[in-house]
Amino acid sequence: MRAASLTDLRQMIRPRLVAGFHELGELESDARDWAEDTGGSPDEAVAAVQDMWAVRAAEETDWPDTGDYGRLRAAFDELDDIGVLARMNYACCARCATALIDEERTPAPDRADWYKFREWAYVFFDEQDAEHLADDEPLLHLTYSGFRPHESLPDSVLDAMSDGDADAEHLAYEQTETLLAEQIVDVLRRHDLDVEWSGSRFDAIGVRITAWRKPLPQNAMS
């Protein structure tokens, strides 16, 4: 296998390795698929991935902490606690994640109102977003939306929405997404994360990453 080909493989694997969500076996499988597609040696491809894994694992031993990953993990845990379903590296892309995330909700059949789930909103970044964590100056984009109207909305708006008023429904979800984004931004900033958001519900929330130190999943070299 040409050295240039191995360089291409390393460039493909590095973003997934830096993000830290993929197990070694997944990356080895990707390497085999890559070798098959390019006519390279699967054994050499797997060995290259294993070397990269070993280097990254060795780097972890010198980390003082988990950096922005740890801060974001704590922020997402807090959001989960207040009913905002928070997921990292969720699905392959935003479109698939948005289609699937309803299924992540926790049923709450004893709720008194019409909405029978614990979580009222969600926030996530997908696998494509996660691969940008290997960029020189990563900006992680968070997608968010509500499953139901925000609890702080006036009863008059909710009543009109229940009566089938389309304008009230539009207003309810517009205000819900704005209020949700404000809550998310507040939680992120309280966890010492560098957050960028325009204030518009049409825009993603950006988290500027300066030290992403997510430990690799624990699995042995195969």
C-alpha positions in Angstrom: 0.0 0.0 0.0 1.4 3.4 -0.9 2.3 5.8 1.9 -0.1 8.4 0.4 -2.9 6.0 0.7 -2.3 5.4 4.4 -2.2 9.2 4.8 -5.6 9.4 3.3 -6.8 6.7 5.7 -5.4 8.5 8.7 -7.1 11.7 7.5 -10.4 9.9 7.4 -10.0 8.2 10.8 -8.6 11.2 12.7 -11.8 13.2 13.2 -13.6 10.1 14.5 -10.7 9.4 16.8 -10.5 12.9 18.2 -14.2 13.1 18.8 -13.8 9.9 20.9 -17.2 8.3 20.5 -16.3 5.4 18.2 -15.0 2.1 19.6 -11.8 0.6 18.2 -13.7 -2.2 16.5 -15.8 0.4 14.5 -12.7 2.2 13.3 -11.1 -1.1 12.3 -14.2 -2.0 10.4 -14.1 1.4 8.6 -10.4 0.8 7.8 -11.2 -2.6 6.2 -14.0 -1.1 4.2 -11.7 1.7 3.1 -9.0 -0.9 2.0 -11.6 -2.9 0.1 -12.8 0.3 -1.8 -9.3 1.5 -2.6 -7.6 -1.9 -3.3 -5.3 -1.6 -0.3 -4.3 -4.1 2.3 -6.9 -4.6 5.1 -4.1 -5.7 7.5 -2.1 -2.6 6.9 -5.1 -0.4 7.2 -6.2 -2.0 10.5 -2.6 -1.8 11.8 -2.5 2.0 10.9 -5.8 2.5 12.9 -4.5 0.6 15.8 -1.3 2.7 15.9 -3.4 5.9 15.9 -5.6 4.5 18.7 -2.5 3.7 20.8 -1.1 7.2 20.3 -4.4 8.8 21.3 -4.7 6.5 24.3 -1.2 7.4 25.4 -2.0 11.1 25.1 -4.9 10.7 27.5 -2.5 9.8 30.3 -1.2 13.4 30.3 -4.6 15.1 30.2 -5.3 17.2 33.3 -9.0 16.7 32.9 -11.7 16.1 30.2 -11.8 19.8 29.2 -14.7 21.0 27.1 -16.1 17.5 26.8 -16.5 17.2 30.6 -18.1 20.6 30.8 -20.5 19.8 28.0 -21.3 16.4 29.5 -22.2 18.1 32.8 -24.3 20.7 31.0 -26.1 18.0 29.0 -26.8 16.1 32.3 -28.3 19.2 33.8 -30.5 19.7 30.8 -31.6 16.1 30.9 -32.6 16.7 34.6 -34.9 19.6 33.6 -36.6 17.6 30.8 -34.5 18.6 27.8 -33.4 15.5 26.1 -29.7 16.0 25.4 -27.6 13.8 23.1 -24.1 13.8 21.9 -23.0 12.3 18.5 -26.6 11.4 17.9 -27.4 9.8 14.5 -25.5 10.4 11.3 -26.9 13.8 10.4 -29.4 16.4 11.7 -32.2 15.2 9.5 -31.9 11.6 10.7 -31.5 12.8 14.3 -34.6 14.9 14.2 -36.6 12.0 12.8 -35.4 9.6 15.4 -35.2 11.6 18.6 -39.0 11.4 19.4 -38.3 7.7 20.2 -35.8 8.7 22.9 -38.5 10.2 25.2 -39.3 8.6 28.5 -43.1 7.8 28.9 -44.8 9.4 31.8 -48.4 8.0 31.7 -49.3 9.5 35.0 -49.0 13.1 33.8 -52.2 15.0 34.3 -52.2 16.8 30.9 -52.3 15.6 27.3 -48.5 15.3 27.0 -47.4 11.9 28.4 -43.6 12.1 28.3 -41.0 13.4 30.8 -39.0 15.3 28.3 -40.5 18.5 26.8 -37.7 19.5 24.4 -34.4 18.3 22.9 -30.8 19.4 22.0 -28.2 17.4 20.2 -25.2 17.4 18.0 -24.9 14.6 15.3 -22.0 12.5 14.0 -21.2 15.0 11.2 -21.0 17.8 13.8 -18.8 15.7 16.0 -16.2 15.1 13.3 -15.6 18.9 13.3 -14.2 18.6 16.8 -10.9 17.8 15.0 -10.9 21.1 13.2 -8.2 23.7 14.1 -10.8 25.9 15.8 -13.8 23.8 16.4 -17.3 25.3 16.6 -19.8 22.6 17.7 -23.3 23.3 16.4 -26.2 22.3 18.6 -29.7 21.6 17.2 -32.7 22.1 19.4 -36.5 22.2 19.4 -39.5 21.5 21.6 -41.8 18.5 21.8 -44.5 20.6 23.4 -45.1 24.3 24.2 -43.0 25.9 26.9 -44.7 25.7 30.3 -44.2 29.5 30.9 -46.4 30.5 27.9 -49.6 32.3 28.8 -52.8 30.3 29.3 -54.5 32.4 26.7 -52.0 31.3 24.0 -52.3 27.6 25.0 -56.1 27.8 25.2 -56.3 29.4 21.7 -53.8 26.7 20.4 -56.0 24.0 21.9 -59.0 25.5 20.1 -57.3 25.1 16.8 -56.0 28.7 16.3 -53.2 28.3 13.8 -51.7 31.7 14.6 -51.6 30.8 18.3 -50.0 27.5 17.5 -47.3 29.2 15.5 -46.7 31.8 18.2 -46.5 29.0 20.9 -43.8 27.1 19.1 -41.9 30.2 18.0 -41.7 31.4 21.6 -41.0 27.9 22.9 -37.9 27.5 20.7 -36.6 30.9 21.7 -37.2 30.2 25.4 -35.6 26.8 25.0 -32.5 28.2 23.3 -32.1 30.8 26.1 -32.3 28.0 28.7 -29.7 25.9 26.9 -27.4 28.9 26.5 -27.7 29.8 30.1 -26.8 26.2 31.3 -23.9 26.0 28.9 -22.4 29.3 30.1 -22.8 28.3 33.7 -20.7 25.3 32.9 -17.9 27.7 31.6 -18.4 26.9 27.9 -17.8 29.5 25.2 -21.2 29.9 23.6 -22.3 31.7 20.4 -25.9 32.3 19.6 -27.5 35.0 17.5 -30.7 35.1 19.6 -32.8 33.8 16.7 -34.6 30.5 17.0 -33.7 29.9 13.3 -30.0 29.6 14.2 -28.1 26.8 15.9 -26.3 27.3 19.1 -22.5 27.2 18.7 -20.0 26.0 21.3 -16.5 27.1 20.7 -14.2 24.2 21.6 -10.7 24.9 22.9 -9.9 21.6 24.7 -11.9 18.6 23.7 -10.6 15.7 25.8 -13.1 12.9 25.6 -11.6 9.6 26.8 -11.7 6.8 24.2 -14.2 4.0 24.8 -12.7 1.2 26.8 -12.1 -1.8 24.5 -9.1 -3.9 23.9 -6.9 -3.9 20.8 -8.2 -6.7 18.5 
